[in-house]
Amino acid sequence: MLNDLNSIIQPIITLCSQLVPILLAVVGAVGALWCILLGVKYAKADDPQEHEKAKKGLINAIVGFVLIFVLLIMLKIGTTVFTEWWANYEFI
């Protein structure tokens, strides 16, 4: 039974370990470009309503990307903790 579970879990752990750095890079690049575009929109806004709308959009984008980074880092840490737990767990 243990070998069956290892054959299921190991590919998932390997996939997560390989995808997290790639996802961090992609989210970082997209986040930077999106924030630059929203910053330009904020700077070019003439109407006070447009200015406020662009400001709220920029703040929401920054909060969203920070949240995504935190969740990806938590996934990486959680994968490491789970792998250590799985290696040291004694099955009855």
Summary of the structure (lengths in Angstrom):
residues: 92
radius of gyration: 20.4
end to end distance: 10.8
largest distance: 69.2
contacts: 212
relative contact order: 0.13
helix: 91%
strand: 0%
